Amino acid sequence: MTRARATSQAVSWPVNVETTAAADIEATDTRKTYTNVGSALDTTFSLPVAAAGLEFRFVRVATQWIRLLPDGTEIVGGGTAGQYLEMQTDGSVVHLKAFTTGIWSMMSATGTIAYG
């Protein structure tokens, strides 16, 4: 009897994007990590339409809130249709991934988050 053996591959997140203002994220930006380094104001990231395979990470570095705004009536994490996810504490990290159209699944989150 031959057993299948699980293998793991290192996941590469090659690009960190530092943003100090509102930003529209494109589907072609998948697998990038976004931060608010140097921001003096709250930062809103507008997510692209959730499509299977897209994923993004967000890290709050500056003492300003980060808001993740879904496209239209899409869902982010445990929120309801159209609600943004807000990262409220320094050091917060959120990893979002779309497995299906219209829904951003929260793969992991640290820090205080809220929906609005």
Contacts in CASP RR format, 6 or more apart in sequence:
PFRMAT RR
TARGET T0000
AUTHOR 0000-0000-0000
METHOD contacts of the structure
MODEL  1
MTRARATSQAVSWPVNVETTAAADIEATDTRKTYTNVGSALDTTFSLPVA
AAGLEFRFVRVATQWIRLLPDGTEIVGGGTAGQYLEMQTDGSVVHLKAFT
TGIWSMMSATGTIAYG
12 31 0 8 1.000
13 31 0 8 1.000
13 32 0 8 1.000
13 33 0 8 1.000
13 57 0 8 1.000
14 31 0 8 1.000
14 32 0 8 1.000
15 31 0 8 1.000
15 32 0 8 1.000
15 33 0 8 1.000
16 32 0 8 1.000
16 33 0 8 1.000
16 34 0 8 1.000
16 35 0 8 1.000
17 23 0 8 1.000
17 29 0 8 1.000
17 32 0 8 1.000
17 33 0 8 1.000
17 34 0 8 1.000
17 35 0 8 1.000
18 35 0 8 1.000
18 36 0 8 1.000
18 37 0 8 1.000
18 38 0 8 1.000
19 34 0 8 1.000
19 35 0 8 1.000
19 36 0 8 1.000
19 39 0 8 1.000
19 43 0 8 1.000
19 45 0 8 1.000
20 36 0 8 1.000
20 37 0 8 1.000
20 38 0 8 1.000
20 39 0 8 1.000
20 40 0 8 1.000
20 41 0 8 1.000
20 43 0 8 1.000
21 39 0 8 1.000
21 41 0 8 1.000
21 43 0 8 1.000
22 43 0 8 1.000
22 44 0 8 1.000
22 45 0 8 1.000
22 46 0 8 1.000
23 34 0 8 1.000
23 43 0 8 1.000
23 44 0 8 1.000
23 45 0 8 1.000
23 46 0 8 1.000
24 46 0 8 1.000
25 32 0 8 1.000
25 34 0 8 1.000
25 45 0 8 1.000
25 46 0 8 1.000
25 47 0 8 1.000
25 48 0 8 1.000
25 56 0 8 1.000
26 48 0 8 1.000
27 48 0 8 1.000
27 49 0 8 1.000
27 51 0 8 1.000
27 54 0 8 1.000
29 48 0 8 1.000
29 56 0 8 1.000
30 53 0 8 1.000
30 54 0 8 1.000
30 55 0 8 1.000
30 56 0 8 1.000
31 55 0 8 1.000
31 56 0 8 1.000
32 56 0 8 1.000
32 57 0 8 1.000
33 56 0 8 1.000
33 57 0 8 1.000
33 58 0 8 1.000
33 59 0 8 1.000
34 45 0 8 1.000
34 56 0 8 1.000
34 57 0 8 1.000
34 58 0 8 1.000
34 59 0 8 1.000
35 58 0 8 1.000
35 59 0 8 1.000
35 60 0 8 1.000
35 61 0 8 1.000
36 43 0 8 1.000
36 60 0 8 1.000
36 61 0 8 1.000
36 62 0 8 1.000
36 64 0 8 1.000
36 66 0 8 1.000
37 61 0 8 1.000
37 62 0 8 1.000
38 61 0 8 1.000
38 62 0 8 1.000
39 62 0 8 1.000
39 64 0 8 1.000
40 62 0 8 1.000
40 64 0 8 1.000
41 64 0 8 1.000
42 64 0 8 1.000
42 65 0 8 1.000
42 66 0 8 1.000
42 67 0 8 1.000
43 64 0 8 1.000
43 65 0 8 1.000
43 66 0 8 1.000
43 67 0 8 1.000
44 66 0 8 1.000
44 67 0 8 1.000
44 68 0 8 1.000
44 69 0 8 1.000
44 84 0 8 1.000
45 58 0 8 1.000
45 66 0 8 1.000
45 67 0 8 1.000
45 68 0 8 1.000
45 69 0 8 1.000
46 69 0 8 1.000
46 71 0 8 1.000
47 56 0 8 1.000
47 68 0 8 1.000
47 69 0 8 1.000
47 70 0 8 1.000
47 71 0 8 1.000
47 74 0 8 1.000
47 76 0 8 1.000
47 96 0 8 1.000
47 104 0 8 1.000
48 54 0 8 1.000
48 71 0 8 1.000
49 71 0 8 1.000
49 74 0 8 1.000
49 101 0 8 1.000
49 102 0 8 1.000
50 70 0 8 1.000
50 71 0 8 1.000
50 74 0 8 1.000
50 98 0 8 1.000
50 100 0 8 1.000
50 101 0 8 1.000
50 102 0 8 1.000
50 103 0 8 1.000
50 104 0 8 1.000
51 98 0 8 1.000
51 101 0 8 1.000
51 102 0 8 1.000
52 98 0 8 1.000
52 99 0 8 1.000
52 100 0 8 1.000
52 101 0 8 1.000
53 97 0 8 1.000
53 98 0 8 1.000
53 99 0 8 1.000
54 97 0 8 1.000
54 98 0 8 1.000
55 95 0 8 1.000
55 96 0 8 1.000
55 97 0 8 1.000
55 98 0 8 1.000
55 107 0 8 1.000
56 95 0 8 1.000
56 96 0 8 1.000
57 93 0 8 1.000
57 94 0 8 1.000
57 95 0 8 1.000
57 96 0 8 1.000
58 66 0 8 1.000
58 68 0 8 1.000
58 87 0 8 1.000
58 92 0 8 1.000
58 93 0 8 1.000
58 94 0 8 1.000
58 95 0 8 1.000
58 96 0 8 1.000
59 91 0 8 1.000
59 92 0 8 1.000
59 93 0 8 1.000
60 66 0 8 1.000
60 87 0 8 1.000
60 89 0 8 1.000
60 90 0 8 1.000
60 91 0 8 1.000
60 92 0 8 1.000
60 93 0 8 1.000
61 90 0 8 1.000
61 91 0 8 1.000
62 90 0 8 1.000
63 90 0 8 1.000
65 86 0 8 1.000
65 87 0 8 1.000
65 88 0 8 1.000
66 86 0 8 1.000
66 87 0 8 1.000
66 92 0 8 1.000
67 84 0 8 1.000
67 85 0 8 1.000
67 86 0 8 1.000
67 87 0 8 1.000
68 76 0 8 1.000
68 84 0 8 1.000
68 85 0 8 1.000
68 86 0 8 1.000
68 87 0 8 1.000
68 94 0 8 1.000
68 96 0 8 1.000
68 104 0 8 1.000
69 84 0 8 1.000
70 76 0 8 1.000
70 82 0 8 1.000
70 83 0 8 1.000
70 84 0 8 1.000
70 102 0 8 1.000
70 104 0 8 1.000
71 102 0 8 1.000
72 82 0 8 1.000
73 81 0 8 1.000
73 82 0 8 1.000
74 81 0 8 1.000
74 82 0 8 1.000
74 102 0 8 1.000
74 103 0 8 1.000
74 104 0 8 1.000
75 81 0 8 1.000
75 82 0 8 1.000
75 83 0 8 1.000
75 102 0 8 1.000
75 103 0 8 1.000
75 104 0 8 1.000
76 82 0 8 1.000
76 83 0 8 1.000
76 84 0 8 1.000
76 85 0 8 1.000
76 96 0 8 1.000
76 104 0 8 1.000
76 106 0 8 1.000
76 115 0 8 1.000
77 85 0 8 1.000
77 96 0 8 1.000
77 103 0 8 1.000
77 104 0 8 1.000
77 105 0 8 1.000
77 106 0 8 1.000
78 106 0 8 1.000
78 115 0 8 1.000
79 85 0 8 1.000
79 115 0 8 1.000
80 115 0 8 1.000
83 115 0 8 1.000
83 116 0 8 1.000
84 115 0 8 1.000
84 116 0 8 1.000
85 94 0 8 1.000
85 106 0 8 1.000
85 113 0 8 1.000
85 114 0 8 1.000
85 115 0 8 1.000
86 113 0 8 1.000
86 114 0 8 1.000
86 115 0 8 1.000
86 116 0 8 1.000
87 94 0 8 1.000
87 111 0 8 1.000
87 112 0 8 1.000
87 113 0 8 1.000
88 111 0 8 1.000
88 112 0 8 1.000
88 113 0 8 1.000
88 114 0 8 1.000
89 111 0 8 1.000
89 112 0 8 1.000
91 110 0 8 1.000
91 111 0 8 1.000
92 109 0 8 1.000
92 110 0 8 1.000
92 111 0 8 1.000
92 112 0 8 1.000
92 113 0 8 1.000
93 108 0 8 1.000
93 109 0 8 1.000
93 110 0 8 1.000
93 111 0 8 1.000
94 106 0 8 1.000
94 108 0 8 1.000
94 109 0 8 1.000
94 113 0 8 1.000
95 106 0 8 1.000
95 107 0 8 1.000
95 108 0 8 1.000
95 109 0 8 1.000
96 104 0 8 1.000
96 105 0 8 1.000
96 106 0 8 1.000
96 107 0 8 1.000
97 104 0 8 1.000
97 105 0 8 1.000
97 107 0 8 1.000
98 104 0 8 1.000
98 105 0 8 1.000
99 105 0 8 1.000
END
